[in-house]
Amino acid sequence: MGSRHPWAQRYAVHQADRGIIRPLQATPRALILDYLSALGQSYREDSSNSDTRYKRNLIRHQLIPLFEELNPPSERRPTAR
């Protein structure tokens, strides 16, 4: 994938076996916001992303923060693979 932005390739998530390419999925939000700001563009989010009637959002907004509160990232040990 050619790109004039060096971080684009590094953060691209490819799922070729499913025919899906999500170039920004693994990109930190702060990096995206900084990039948009540099371009003078605003950030827009679909209003359904905050609706916890959808399971994906319930998990994102309630369960993940709870798990991180119980087990902060700074206290996690690497797991053996």
Backbone hydrogen bonds, N-H to C=O, Kabsch-Sander energy under -0.5 kcal/mol:
donor,donor_aa,acceptor,acceptor_aa,energy
8,A,5,H,-1.4
9,Q,5,H,-0.6
10,R,6,P,-0.7
11,Y,7,W,-2.0
12,A,8,A,-0.7
12,A,9,Q,-0.6
13,V,22,R,-1.4
14,H,12,A,-0.6
15,Q,20,I,-2.9
18,R,15,Q,-1.8
19,G,16,A,-1.1
20,I,15,Q,-2.1
22,R,13,V,-2.9
25,Q,22,R,-1.1
26,A,11,Y,-1.0
27,T,24,L,-1.3
31,L,28,P,-0.7
32,I,28,P,-1.7
33,L,29,R,-2.8
34,D,30,A,-2.4
35,Y,31,L,-2.2
36,L,32,I,-2.7
37,S,33,L,-2.3
38,A,34,D,-2.3
39,L,35,Y,-1.4
40,G,36,L,-0.7
40,G,37,S,-1.0
41,Q,36,L,-3.0
49,N,46,D,-2.0
50,S,47,S,-1.3
51,D,48,S,-1.2
52,T,50,S,-0.9
54,Y,51,D,-1.6
57,N,54,Y,-0.8
58,L,54,Y,-2.1
59,I,55,K,-2.6
60,R,56,R,-2.0
61,H,57,N,-3.1
62,Q,58,L,-2.1
63,L,58,L,-1.3
64,I,59,I,-2.8
66,L,62,Q,-1.4
67,F,63,L,-2.8
68,E,64,I,-2.7
69,E,65,P,-1.9
70,L,66,L,-2.3
71,N,67,F,-2.2
75,E,72,P,-2.1
76,R,72,P,-0.6
76,R,73,P,-1.0
